[in-house]
Amino acid sequence: MGWLINPKEQSIFVYQPGRSPEIFDETESKLLMPSFAQAIDLNLGEVFGWLIK
C-alpha cells in the first residue's frame, strides 16, 4: 500500500495491491490505512494541515 500526496491539488492517491488507485480529494475524506495501522483514523484535512505547518 502506498500514498501519493499531491500538495498542489490537495489530493492523495492510495495504491493497494491488486486494486485500482483511489483518489481522496475532499477535506473530510477518511483515508485508507494499511492493515497494521487500522486503529489510526486520519482524514485528508489532517494530513494537509500537518504539511502546511
C-alpha positions in Angstrom: 0.0 0.0 0.0 1.2 3.5 -0.7 0.1 7.1 -0.8 1.0 9.6 -3.4 0.4 13.0 -1.9 -0.2 15.9 -4.3 0.0 19.1 -2.2 -0.7 21.4 -5.2 -4.1 19.7 -5.8 -4.6 18.8 -2.1 -5.3 15.2 -3.0 -4.0 11.8 -2.1 -3.9 8.8 -4.4 -4.0 5.5 -2.4 -2.5 2.5 -4.1 -3.3 -1.1 -2.9 -2.0 -4.4 -4.3 -4.4 -5.8 -7.0 -6.7 -2.8 -6.9 -7.2 0.4 -8.9 -5.9 3.6 -7.2 -8.4 5.5 -5.2 -8.4 9.3 -5.1 -9.2 11.3 -2.0 -9.7 15.0 -2.6 -12.3 16.1 0.0 -11.2 17.5 3.3 -13.3 15.2 5.4 -12.5 12.0 3.4 -11.3 9.3 5.7 -8.1 7.8 4.3 -7.4 4.1 3.8 -4.8 2.7 6.1 -2.5 -0.4 5.8 -3.7 -3.4 7.7 -1.1 -2.9 10.5 -2.4 0.7 11.1 -6.2 0.2 11.1 -6.6 1.8 14.5 -5.4 5.1 13.1 -8.1 7.4 11.9 -6.9 10.1 9.5 -8.7 12.4 7.1 -7.4 14.4 4.2 -7.7 17.7 6.0 -5.5 16.5 8.9 -2.7 15.3 6.6 -2.6 18.6 4.7 -2.9 20.5 8.0 0.4 18.9 9.1 2.1 19.8 5.8 1.2 23.4 6.0 2.7 23.9 9.5 
